[in-house]
Structure formats: C-alpha cells, structure tokens
Amino acid sequence: MSVETLRGAPPLPGQRPIPSGERTAPAVGPMPWLTATGRLDQVLDSWGRGQLAEVPVGLGFDVLRTPGAVAEDTVQRMREAGRRMGLVILGPSGAEFLLERGSAPRWSAPRSQLLVPGTLVLLPPPTVCHSEAVACRGWLVPPAHEETGAPLCAEVTPGGALLEPYLAAVQAAEDAEASSEGW
C-alpha cells in the first residue's frame, strides 16, 4: 500500500480528519525506543495525518498499564523527586507508561499490568495531550510540546525508577478510598 493510499484512509472513530493541506509529519529527533520497532515511517505517516499509530510492545519499549488517577499521581511524585520521566499515554483503559525494554521483567505491583510483548499499543500524535484526545487517547507526558516546536526526542522511563513513586501513589489512592468509605 502506498503512502498516498494511506493518507486517504479514514480516521479511527473519534478522530477528526485533517485536510491534506494541514498534514505534516512532525520533526524527529533521536527516538531509539520507536526506531527499534521498525515502524518509524508508518508512525510518522499516521501522526502526520493526525491519527493514532499502531506499534507492538516489546521491540523497542515495554508498556505498564495503570489506572489513570494513579498514573497522574505517579508522574507528579516522579517529577517532585527529580526522577527521569518518560512518555505516558492516557486512554480509556487507564494510563500506559512507556518503559525501557526489559527494565521491569518481574514487575508485580497492585493495580498494574505489564503488557506482554507483541501487544499492540496506539500512540497518539505527539502534540495531542490527554485533554485533546484522539479516539480517547492522548499524552499525559508527551514526546513534544507544540508551543515550543521542539523535535521529538523523548525518552522512556526506566522500570526501576517507577516502582517506588507508583507504590506510593497506589497507597495514597487506597487511603483516600478507605477514608471516603468511612463517611
């Protein structure tokens, strides 16, 4: 299938079609986590059309799925601690942390699921934040910021750096739930 044929593909449900004059591929910086999937051209083409890009887990990165509210608290805790924060997607099934490949091989934490290699994830265009979701998916921690025009060069999170802040966020959520049940 040619790129021109793909450009005419209908958007997924919930996506707005982008007029052909507005379609542009984002500027690309180093993205080894994405390049390793072998789908960089397809991803950039999809993003240039304002559509989600389908990429398998396990080739260039791993994915940890968590509840959205817990993910937002985890991101806040990581930033406050000065830890390296990578990409996070917020979608209808919760949040998806993109992790360094193989960095969380025995991850076992409540309210989370490490996706198995080969599972397909949908990456929204880099400038689509969760408040402007495409097909209910947007970045909680995006690979680029539209206002700065910075090229894409985002990193993924090391799995080990995520565990402590994540467990603290889960504990805070459980404490909040317990106190609301007491009312």
N, C-alpha and C positions, 0 to 999 in steps of 0.2 A: 504494500500500500504506500502510495507516495505521500509526501508531506502536504501537498496541495489537497489531496483527498482527505487527509486527517484534519486539515484546517476547516474543512466544510462539515466535519462531524458535529452532530447536535450536542448541546451541552447536557450534562447529567441533570436529573431533576433538582431544582433549587438553584441551578447556576444561571447566571444571566449570560446570554450570548454576547460576545464582544465583536463589534463591527470590524471588518477586515482592516480598515484603516487604523484601528487602535491596537491591533495585535502586534506585540513586540516581545521578544524573548528578553528576560532580564540579563543584566550584566553578570558575568560569572567570575568569581574568584576561586581560590582553591576549595574544593569540596570533596576530599577523598572518600568520605562516607557515602556520597552519592555516586561518584565516578566508579567506585568499586562494584556497583550494581550492574554496570554495563548498560544502563538505561538513561544516561545523561541527556542524550539528544532527544529522546522521547519525552523526558520530564520537561526539558526546556521548551519543547514544542507545545506541550499541554499547558504549561504555565503561560506561554506567550498568547494562548487563546483564552486565558482566564479560567482554565479548567483544572480539575484535580488530576494528579499524576499518580499512576499505579506503580508501586515498587515493592519487590519482595524483601522481607526481613531476612537477615542472616548473611547476606553477601557483603554489605558494607557497614551495616549497623544492626543493632538489636532494638527491640521496642518493648517497653514496660507500660502496660495499660493500668491506669489507676482511676479512682473517682475524681471528677473534675475539681470539686472543692478542696479535696486533699492535695491535689496537684498544685493548685494555686497557693496554698499554704506552704507546700514544699518548696516551690520556686522562691517565695518570699524568704523563707528560712535560709535557703542556699545563698541568696543574694546578701542577706544580712551577715552571714558568716564569711562572705568573701570567697565562696567556692565557685569554681568554674561551672557555669550554667550553659548547657547546650539547648538544643531545639526541643520544643514541646508543642504538640498539636492538641487542640481541644475539639472534641466531636461528640456525637450523640451517645457513644459508648463510654465516655469519660475522656481522660487525657492520655496521651501517648508520649512518653519520654523517649527520644531517640538516644540510644546508648552506644558507647564504643563497643564494637563487635567483640563478644567473648568476655566482656568486663563484669558480667553478673551471672556466671554459669550456674550457680546454685542459689539464685535469688529465692528467698522464701520470706515473704512479709505479708501481713494481712491486707485484704482489700486490693491486691495487686495480682497481675498476671504477666509473666514474661512470655511474649508471643513466640511460638515455635518457628524455626527457620522455614522459609517458604511462604509464610502467611503474607498476604498482600496488604499493604497499607496505602492509604490515599493521602498524598501530600498536596496541600492547597498551595496556590501561587504564593510566592514569598511575601507579598505585600498584603495578604489577606489575614487580618488579625481576627481573633475569635468573635469580636463584636460585629464583624462584617462577613460572617461565614459564607463559604461557597458550599452548597449541598450540606449544610450543617457542620462544616469543618473549617477551622481557622487556627492560626498560630497563637498560642499563649506566649511562647518565646519564639519570635520569628527569625528567619535567616537573613532578613534585610529590613531596613527601615525606609519606607517610601519617602519620608521627608528629607532624609539625608542623601538618598540616591546611592548609598554605599553598595559596592558589588557584593554578591553573595559569597561569603567566606565563613559561614557559621560552623561551629563545631558541635559535636555530640557530647553528651555527658558521660564521664566515667561512672560505671555502675556502682563502684565502691563509695564514691563521693555522695551518692544519692541516698544511701541506706539510712544513715543517722537522721538527716532532716526529714526524710519520708516517715520514719517511725515516730518522730516527734509530732509530725502533722497528724498522723493516724491517732496517736494518743490524745491530742487536743480535740479531734473530732469526736472520739469516743467519750471524752469528758463532757463535751458540750451536749452530746446526745443523752448522756446519763443525767445531767442536770436539768435538761428540758423534760425528761420523763418524770422527774420528781415534782413538777409543778402541777 
